[in-house]
Amino acid sequence: VEGEKIRTPEYQVFLCILIPIYNIFWIYNTAQRVDRLASSESPIATLCLIFSIFIPIIAPILIQNKINRYIETSK
């Protein structure tokens, strides 16, 4: 996303491993970035936040699905 700070994967993985609650923040923040990228679709950030607390595997699937739909529509 243009205008966003670049995040390094190594640093993010390190924080997610050491600080378990950071994983929830990371998922929510990433979902917000994807929402800004694909602004024409419905937002998923709040839904991903809820899923990251109760069923953590669902949130990354939702994020990846939205990225895939964005790529397909932008071709």
N, C-alpha and C positions, 0 to 999 in steps of 0.2 A: 504494500500500500504506500503510495507516494506521500511523503511528508512524515512518515512514521520512523521512529528510531529502529535501526537494524538490530535484531537480536541474534546472538550466537547460539547455536544448538547445544554446544558443549556446556555453556553456562546454565542454560535452562534445564538440561538433564541433571546437572550437578545439584541445582537448587531443588528440583523435584524429588531427588533421592534423599537429600539431607533434611529437607523441611517438608513433611507430608502435606501440610495445609497449603503450601505454595502451589501444589498441583491443581487445586480448585481455582486459585487465583489465575494461574497460567491458562487453564482451559477457558475461563470466562474472558480473559483478556484476548486470547486468540480468537474466540468466537466473535468478539466485538470487532476485531480487525477484519475478519472475513465478512462480517456484516457491512462494514464500510467499503470493502472491495466490491461486493455484489449488492450495491445499494438498492437495486430494483426489486430484490426479493424480500420476503418476510424475514425479520430479525430472529436469530436463534440464540443469542447470547444468554438470555434469561433461562431458556429451556436447557441449555448446556450447563448452566450453573446448577440447576436443580438436579439434573442427571449426574453431574460430577460428584454430588454429595451422596446420592442414594444408589445409583447404578453407574459407576465410573466408566465402564466400557462403552456406554452408549454415546457419551458426549463427543469423543474423537470421531466416532462413526458419523455423527450428524455434521460435524465440521468438514470432514472429508467429502461427504455427500454434497454439501453446499459448494465446495470448491469444484468438484467434478461438474455439477450443473452449470456453474459460472463459466467454466472452460468450454463446455459444449455450446452454450448460447453465444459465447463471444467469437466463435469461429466464423 
